[in-house]
Amino acid sequence: MELERIRPTVLRGTFHVYELAALIAAARFVTESAPPDVPAESLDQLRQLLAEYDQQIRHQAAPQAQGWQA
């Protein structure tokens, strides 16, 4: 994983697929089984992040469609 600060409140991350998958899986686990002491606002933010991730991943074209080779 590599993080780069673009602006004071903006980071750009470069992840291997397995690293991103682990982060997304952990976020899904927390939203589905968080203990009662986790603030509702935090869970809502995670749910929004996951919804945005799901939307972005749906818009990604298949690698072969873009001419990439595995």
ZAGU-355043 format. One record per residue: x, y, z of N, C-alpha, C in turn; residue number from 1. Coordinates in steps of 0.001 Angstrom, whole numbers. Atoms other than C-alpha are relative to their C-alpha. Last residue first. Example, Ala and Ser with C-alpha at 12.3 -4.5 7.8 and 13.67 -1.06 7.14 Angstrom:
<rs>
     n.u     n.v     n.w    ca.u    ca.v    ca.w     c.u     c.v     c.w pos
    -820   -1190     -60   13670   -1060    7140    -770    1090     730   2
     890   -1190       0   12300   -4500    7800     900    1200       0   1
</rs>
This chain:
<rs>
     n.u     n.v     n.w    ca.u    ca.v    ca.w     c.u     c.v     c.w pos
    -288     509   -1360   -3330  -10534  -17127    1340    -682      33  70
    -329    1414      -3   -3411   -8458  -20296     311    -435    1412  69
   -1010     428    -961   -5141   -5125  -20450     215   -1495    -128  68
   -1219     400     671   -6951   -4025  -23626    1109    -437     931  67
    -878   -1172     101   -9637   -2050  -21849    1337    -353    -648  66
     710   -1014     784  -12321   -4682  -22456     861    1246    -184  65
    -158     313    1417   -9855   -7340  -21272    -686    1050    -867  64
   -1344    -286     491   -9644   -5670  -17836     185    -274   -1500  63
    -808    1212     -86  -13427   -5685  -17359    1380     290    -574  62
     108     915    1141  -14760   -2144  -17057     858   -1240     263  61
   -1292     402     553  -15115    -450  -13714    -220   -1003   -1124  60
    -317    -798    1183  -18513    1118  -13198    1350    -355    -626  59
     922     374    1084  -19724   -1608  -10841     341     728   -1294  58
    -470    1290     513  -16614   -1070   -8697    -903    -492   -1130  57
   -1199    -166     820  -17456    2615   -8335     454   -1321    -621  56
     367    -724    1216  -21009    1959   -7134    1206     141    -930  55
     794     903     839  -19887    -699   -4660    -381     666   -1322  54
    -910    1009     542  -17183    1626   -3302    -755    -929    -953  53
    -785    -666    1044  -19692    4466   -2933     972    -980    -647  52
     919    -243    1118  -22085    2167   -1049     744     671   -1158  51
     206    1273     692  -19209     936    1129    -939     165   -1196  50
   -1235     340     679  -18212    4508    2016    -159   -1289    -803  49
    -100    -893    1158  -21816    5375    2811    1255    -305    -808  48
     997     457     984  -22107    2325    5067      35     859   -1263  47
    -508    1220     623  -18857    3263    6814    -955    -522   -1055  46
   -1108    -390     877  -20112    6808    7409     588   -1224    -703  45
     582    -640    1183  -23417    5460    8754    1096     419    -986  44
     552    1069     836  -21540    3127   11108    -618     568   -1273  43
   -1140     722     580  -19494    6041   12422    -481   -1122    -913  42
    -567    -866    1037  -22642    8145   12939    1184    -688    -691  41
     819     147    1209  -24298    5265   14818     560     839   -1144  40
     954   -1085     297  -21473    5327   17351    -727    -214   -1336  39
    -499    -703    1187  -19910    1927   18136   -1029    1069    -374  38
    -684   -1240    -377  -20940    1057   21720     643     729   -1191  37
     891   -1155    -226  -23591   -1408   20549     715    1304     336  36
     563     -21   -1352  -21012   -3817   19134    -809    1275     215  35
    -642    -925    -934  -20618   -3839   15363    -643     -97    1382  34
     -63     616   -1327  -21779   -6946   13542     683     891    1030  33
     979    1064    -235  -22938   -5986   10046      -2    -525    1433  32
    1361    -527     172  -21240   -2595    9688   -1059   -1053     303  31
     336    -956   -1054  -18035   -3940   11237   -1435     492    -152  30
     152     737   -1254  -17885   -6982    8966    -442     937    1120  29
    1291     692      62  -18489   -4846    5870    -269    -756    1295  28
    1056   -1012    -124  -15629   -2524    6864   -1382    -646     -41  27
      37    -438   -1398  -13331   -5502    7455   -1097    1037     219  26
     586    1093    -785  -14216   -6976    4058    -101     390    1469  25
    1438      -9     273  -13545   -3610    2386    -694   -1089     808  24
     603   -1192    -611  -10133   -3326    4044   -1514      36    -184  23
     -35     179   -1453   -9173   -6907    3169    -636    1184     717  22
    1027     986    -351  -10315   -6469    -438     -50    -217    1512  21
    1283    -687      48   -8230   -3294    -732   -1127    -947     394  20
       3    -966   -1095   -5138   -5150     412   -1337     733      61  19
     249     715   -1242   -5900   -8148   -1847     -10     942    1202  18
    1402     412     -85   -6260   -5879   -4876    -290    -684    1328  17
     150    1263     710   -2880   -4272   -4266   -1450    -421     203  16
     113    1256    -728   -3378    -729   -3107     120   -1177    -948  15
    -253    1032     994   -2451    2774   -4246      76   -1317     757  14
    -509    1299    -408   -3976    5472   -2088     186    -924   -1189  13
     156     932    1119   -4360    9168   -2824     635   -1309     456  12
   -1066     976     212   -4923   11351     219    -312    -822   -1232  11
     201     960    1092   -6985   14527     516    1233    -885    -134  10
    1054     950    -375   -7406   16674    3652    -283   -1039   -1075   9
      46     291   -1436   -4162   18660    3536   -1060   -1028     407   8
     302   -1260    -681   -3886   18298    -249    -112    -329    1487   7
     251    -883    1133   -2493   15510   -2432    -250    1419     490   6
     824   -1152    -371    -933   13464     376     -91     938   -1194   5
    -608   -1259     427     299   10156   -1052    -941    1138     382   4
     855   -1168    -165    -407    6747     428     785    1246    -375   3
    -726   -1271      39    1188    3506    -745   -1022    1127     125   2
     851   -1154       0       0       0       0     904    1225       0   1
</rs>
